[in-house]
Amino acid sequence: MHAAVFDPSIASSGAWLRIQEIPKPKPQPGQVLLRVIACGVCRTDLHIVERDLPPLQPRIIPGHQIVGEVVEGATANLPLGTLAGVSWIGGVDGDCWFCRHGMENLCDRPVFTGYSVNGGYAQFAAVRADFANPLPAGLEPIVAAPLLCAGVIGFRSLRVAGVQRGERVGLYGFGSSASLAIGVLHAWGCEVYVVTRGESHRKAAAALGAKWVGDEEAKPPVALDRAITFAPSGKVVVDALSALRKGGVVAINAIHLDQMPPFDYDRLLWGERQLRSVANMTRQDARDFLAIARNFNFRPAVATFSLEDANRALKAVKQETAEGSAVIVL
């Protein structure tokens, strides 16, 4: 099969992946084989190929927003021909303290799709059947792909921040994840305030109904109840904290974050303001968000790329030039 492979020993900036012909994977017990139809391109993929996240394998096929058709290893829940989606968490041990207490996203021995095991930048992917979610009827594969990580992790960020209906919520950075989270916030009757550096992202936020939009130096005109930061910047976290009311929460949606600058505790954190990190997601998060996406007919803008253009897709994510969520279409 054709696959885009990351080999840290030979990869270079802008040429992170090489298209290679490799054997089609054979599903092991408990796995299904998916014929990949589409795979979303996530900023986490960029962190992997740029080594912000240390390599876990000598060679890996990235991609963790996979939509594919079950072609082998069918189960009662996933019969042959089923369209299924796979996300970042590709498996957990089920035995650690966190799994036994309903926090599988914090599992001590997780499997990460496209990082610790091969992902979806390929014609086929073997995945754990219990971590493959049948797509709700009506969700097209190309539209569903960016929902599987960017959408789900954005949804989990709203949960971690404790967002309540009708609140004032700040989104710091407005890439794929934030552009999907804003749809949930509107469904919940929230006012959305967006701070983002890119002019195109500011226009996108305004077009999607943000009540107020500002650049990276701006501060929302009201005190926020909650804020979610999407940019991998410690300064942005402090900026979000400075916009909170007392008792408010900032949820940091980043798997990698640069150094956080010093800040004034008395002015910014005191008053029971809270900082929380968002780590991965659960299968229930995915199921709940996909149901919301179906019920509210979420249709994210997507920019499609061929498998051979996987490096160009990663570059579009890096440079924030994609008109919508980047998706590799097989």
Steps between C-alpha positions, in 0.01 A plus 500: 500500500603864463581683826657826611773397746686712755856385563672735748845392380451640150214752529566868442288812541233513231591148386393321815327207327591265217244319289589132507357165398470280810307181584131536579449446875339179621242555774588329827240354740280785621584718198316596183661597173378826352534603140582864563276748321614821667736604779503842661831681548546623857749739657604207721622328182720804446631476858592137427687559176674810638602299809329727752374160614785248529486209252357180647573281197790493251246545217132592522203575275336812650133586497238465772180639350419193293178420320498164328291205391523173694640240260635231738449392861132596512317496834134519600541876549716542189374276218677500164441821309443711813645851487693553824707777651818470706660772709820576697438252780526166324494280811542489877603226741165497681671397826675808636349722770387760247322251275328344800378843611352616170800704385631295212639815337764498777587129464852409614559284190307655213529431129520811282382466142764626259758541776555176689322290233453563130226739399296607202739661251473172307260296292422264790518517880462223759332638813349370822135422436391638837655838414336529158174695506232430237421830329149635554290487184534812290859588595711492185855360545681816388286713730524254790880464496587836667225443755682196639779688677470873446128480566507250785792663684337841462180353645693346788667837562157655550422226752833544682439875518158428650311708244136558592223607267482875439851580627762731352777283355833607353678302229871583467620390158253408229614201302311183422415406859371843602297536180315180595465588868324826412214298350445320831515829690235654275283192554535562873406868470844630599659831401833434329801734512795412275862613527723386214798637311413407142281736302344211309416328829344821634283521189404134539404553866285798410335306218421217744318736734751606767360792699843671507830430325842651575866453411762347729554828688129566559301425813131407493272789605334291773620271778487140379343210689720245320782504248665231289847551354583319178834661414811317637611819674549565870445873444156428357410308817591802713304729267194277539542494877507880506155510334322277755252598765560370853424129515555462125691221329762483225531162327826451309437299183859422400704181502815714482548846656795735498616660825240693697620849596490617864172660602352686798321248720305763697361663187451205266452174693376599843123504537465127433579529133620165367739365238424151366672293234316291243653156447371279221136394488279207589291280275192651661619848402520381139156341507340806662664745262417300187138492614502879543664540159225292341217671687620851417626410151858618555676533165852632553680662208768260375804531276578168333840358409612178336719253688791602279452858623514408870803725557316788337203435729725512808658821371153654459425417864836643610458823305124521566428538129240225455151630424336275757609179669766314302388150396695236306267317263601155385 
